Amino acid sequence: MNLVIKRVGQLFPKSVRRFILKHTRRPAVGKVQYGDLRRMAPISRDWGGDRGKPIDRYYIETFLAQQAVDIKGIVLEVGDSTYTHAFGRQNVLKSEVVHAAEGNPLADYVADFADAPHLPSNRFDCIICTQTLHLLPNIEDGIATLYRILKPGGVLLVTVPGISQIYRDEDGLWTDFWRFTRYSADWLFKNRFPESGVVTRSYGNVLAATSFLQGIATEELTQAELDTSDDYYHMLISVRAEKPTVSI
């Protein structure tokens, strides 16, 4: 077996063999070099936002860029309209914003998705809901509202956290209730949307997840380190859910 591995390895240039060895060789027990990670407090408690772009934002923006064709017509976004305009651009006919509390001058609606009968039904061609549903104690009620306010044929673009630190809200408006896997997110949305209309994906790997927990920023990892997905490490989960054109 070792001879076979050696012969296969000889097929690659030395630089490639060194890279593979560096990234697959495991240190012996007691020989792990923790360096700056041997600490009881993270490098940043701001998810790395004080060092650069948080790694979860990199994955959120990757997802939205891939789904930019869905961001069109009348678009609702949570908090502000940054992603609507960044990725929908000229395809957006009208941009609207929902926020959970009074006082946001950008908000067209003040609503908690878990209890929002005043939000108009069948209005939005697209809803962008990033890193929000884990703050709802009644997630299924929130998903039901999102389904109701989508137009038939409309698309919901959601991200939720998998591996992440806890969000602390100094104003006491939100409580961080949930973490997800790709499988739990898939189950939740297929309970409300048709199975054929739901696509879930996980992002991250052990390095990205460890870095995110420490508050290390996107700029401190390489493109390959960020873009490698390991299904054992669901750092962030995206969901694309499409409402059928005919009621179910």
Beta strands, then each sheet from edge to edge (+ up, - down):
strand 1: 73-78
strand 2: 92-99
strand 3: 109-110
strand 4: 124-130
strand 5: 150-161
strand 6: 198-203
strand 7: 236-242
sheet 1: 3+ 2+ 1+ 4+ 5+ 7- 6+
end
